[in-house]
Amino acid sequence: MPLNIPSELPAVELLKAENIFVMESQRALSQDIRPLRIIILNLMPLKITTETDLIRLLSNTPLQIEIDFLKISGHVSKNTPVEHMMTFYKDFSEVRDRRYDGMIITGAPVEHLAFEDVSYWEEICQIFDWTQTHVSSTVYICWAAQAGLYHHYGIPKYPLEKKLFGVYRHIVSSAGKMSPLFRGFDDEFYIPHSRYTTIHEEDVICHPELTIMAESEFAGPAVIIARHGREIFLTGHSEYAPDTLANEYHRDVNKGLPIEIPRNYFRNDNPASSPLVRWRAHANLLFSNWLNYYVYQETPYDIEKIR
């Protein structure tokens, strides 16, 4: 998919080196089509890494996409240059009157806190509510999925005895097999997880408006859909690059923090070995299906008619 993004964004050169087609703004202006308008609320600490991971996944279908990046107002990122944030990110006040075909809300390293204790909880609840009238379909990832399920449906999160850390096998549910979100999927597929909290299946199935589309014996509900696909909750990190869990593992080891070897990840469970990557094909398919069936085919041509 041609992506219309600023040519100065660090992700551009990284993705071009992977033979991913990235369309710069001037060429996009010459195409007589309406691009899909996607906004990404990036709550992850390593913003440039997350930008690259998500743009990589959005690049696999033949439509033009225009991407905006959103940040929490007044929240200073400790791991991303101020200049980068000022150049590429918008505050909510700048976009609240705009409408978007799709939105992605990332995870955040705040799961040890109660939702209401997160410093930006009030603003993120405003954004969650705004998506229901200004976005055709929103994907919530990891902490954002738990936060969105809590805010919209009152579903609590629960602390785990130890960190869920690794790459886990998932099963497509009977509902998932009927959904275009899983078109082309195998019955089993893998998703990386890295989190200290979880949700329980019994809390989800109490809400008839929620449907579990895929789940794992170890990781629990993994893909949940609501409002006919206008809300999609992903409890894992399909967007992760091959080395993300390795970097996290070695970082914590070097800090002397308690961390287990990520499950089903390193070849022969040897941290000196390279990761065995087995989630990327399904990750690309998942996001391509989302863009096609829940964004492109559902959003009105006149974007102002999104309600």
N, C-alpha and C positions, 0 to 999 in steps of 0.2 A: 504494500500500500504506500503510495507517495505521501510522505509526511511533510507538511508545510510548517517548518520550525525555523527559528532564527539561525542564520548560518554561523553565528558565534557560539552557539550552545556547545559545550564540550562533547556532548554525545554524538554530534554530527561526524566528526573525524573518526571516532571509535567505531561507529556503525558503518561508515563507508569502507573501513578496512575489513569489515565482515561481509562486504558485497551486499549490504542492505541499502535500498534506494531511499535516499532522503532528498526531498524536493525543497530547495531554498525559495524564499519568498518571491523573488522576482519572476522565476519560472512559473510559480503557482498562479501569479496574476494573469498569465497569458492563457490559462485553461478556462473555458467557458462552462464551468460547472459549479454547483454549490458544494463546497467541501463540508464534510462532517466536522462539527465543532465539538471538541473534547476538552474537558477541564480536569486537571489532576491536582488534588489536594495532597501534597507530599509532606507527610508527617515524620518520615524516617530521618535519622541523624545524618547519614551520608547521602545528601540530596542528589549529587551528581551521579552516584552509582545507581540510585533508584530511578532517576530520570532515564538513564541508559537502558536499564532492565525493562522498563515499561515501554519505552519507544521501540525497542527491539520487538516486543510482542505485538505492537500495533502496526507493524510494517508489512504484514503478509497478505493483504487483499488489495484489489486494484482500484481503490477509491482514494480520493485525496482527503487528508485529515489536517485540520488546523488545531493546534494544541496550545492551551493556556495552562500555566502553572499557578497554583493558589497556595498561599501560606496563611498561617494564623497571625492575625494582627498583633503587633507588639512582641511576638515571640522571637527571640534572637537565637539563630542556629549557631551552635558552638563548633560545628564540623564543616561548615560551608562558608566560603568567603562572603563578606557583606556585599561586595560588588556583584557577585553572582546573584544573590537574592534580589538586590535592587534592580538588576537588569532584566531578569527573567520571570520574577514572581509578582503576583498581584495580591492585594488585600481583598478581603471579601467585599468591602464597601465599593470597590471598583467594578465588581462583576455582578452584584446582587440584582441589578436590573436587566441583565443579559439572560438569554436562554441557551442551553447546550443540548446537543444530541446525546452525549454520553458523559459520564463522570467516573473517575476512579479515585477512591479515598484509600490511602495506604495504611499500613500498620504504624505503630508508634511504640517506643520503649517506655511505656507508662503503665503496663499491665499490673504492676505491684500495687498501684493505687486504686482505691475505689473510684468509680467513674466520676462522681461528684467532686472528688478531691483533685482531679486533673485541672491544672491552672487555666486551661482554655476550654473547659467543658461547656460553659455557657455559649461561647461562640460556635463550637462544633455542633451543638444542638440546633442552633439557628441555621447552620449550613445543612444539617440533616433534613430539617423541615423545608428549607428552600429547595432541595433537590426534588421534592414531591410535586412541585408546581413549575419548576424551571429546567428540569432535565428529563429526557426520555427514558434513560436507563442508567442506573448507578451501580457500580461494582465496589463493594466494601471488602477490604483485605485485612485478615488477621485481627489485630486489636480493633480496627475500624469495624470489622464484621461483628465482633462482640459488642462494641459500643452501639452500633446501629440496631442490633437486635434488642439490646437493653432499652434504648431510647424509644424505638418505635413499638416494641411488643412486650417490654417488661421482662425479658428473659435474662436471668442473672448469669454471671460467670462464676467459676469455682476454681480455687487454687489447686494446683497439682502437687503431689508429693515431691516430684522432681521434674525438671524441665523436660518437656516433650521436644526432642531434638534429633532430627534425622529425616530420612526419606521413607515414607510409609505407603503401603499398598492400599488402594481404595477400590470400592466396588460401586458401579453405577446402579442406582436403585431402579425399580420398575418404572417409576415416574420419570427418572432421568433418561431411560431408554426411549421414552416417547417424546422427549424434548429436543428441539433443534439445537439447544445449547450443547448437547452431547452427540450431535451428528458426526459420524466417523470415528467415534471412540471405541476402543476395545472394552470388554466387560471389566477389566482391571486396568488400573493406571496408578501412577505414583505422584505424590506431592511432597515437597519439603515442608517441614514444620519446625518452628523455633519459638516456643512460648511456655509460660509458666501457669497459664490459666486455660480453662476449657468451658464449653457449654455442654449441657446434658440433653440427650435425645428426647427424654420424656418431657422436658420443658418446651421443646420445639413442637412436638406433635400435639400439644395442648392447643395450639393455634392453627385452626383449619386454613387460615390464609397463608401459612408457611408450608413449603414442601421441601423435604430433604431429597436432593437429587443425587448425592453421592456421599458415602461415609466410609470410615475405616474402623477396623476392630480396635486399633490402638489410639487413633487420633480423633475418633468420634465423628459427628456430622461435619462434612467438609465443604459441601456446596448446598446452599439453601436459597430458594427462590421465592419471591413474593410479588404481588401486584402484577401478575402475568409477565414477569421479567423486568419490571421497572426497578426492582431491587434484587440484587444478586449478592449473596454473602459468601465469601471464600475464607475459611478459617486458616488456611495454610498460605504458602508463598510459592505459587506456581511460577511467579515472575523471577525467582532467584536465578542468578547466573551460576554456572557450574562450581565456582570456587567460593561462593558466599558462605556456606556452612563451614568450610575449611578455614576461612579467614576468621570467622567468629570463634571457632574452636581454638585455634592457635593464639588468638588475642587473649582469651580467658586463661589459657594455660600460662602464657607469659606474664599475666597479672597475678598468678597464683590463686585464681578463683576455682571453686569446685565445678568441674564440667566433665561430663562423660563423652566418650567418642560418639559422634552422631551415628545413629543406627542406619544400617543399609546404605552407607554412603561411601566410605573409603574402601578401596579394593582390599579384600581379606581383612577388613577392619584395622588396617594399618595406616595410622595418620601420616606416615612418610610416603604413602602411595597416593596416586591421583584419585580423584573421585570417580565413581562409576555413575555416569549421568544417564538417568532413565525417566526423566520427567519433562524434558524440553519439547518433544513432539506433541504431547498432549497439551502442554501449556500453550503452545502456539495455536493449536486447534481450538482450545477453549476460548481464547481471546478473539480469534477470527470468527468463530460462531457467534460470540456476543456482538461483535461489530456488525456482522451481516444480519442476523435474525432479530436482534433486540434493539439495535440502533438504526442501521441503514433502512431496514424494511419497515420500521415502526414510526420513525420520526417524520413529521410533516415536512414537505418541501419548504413551506413558509415557517421558518423556525420560531417565529413569534406566536404560532398557534399551539406550541407545546403548553400543556396545562397539567 
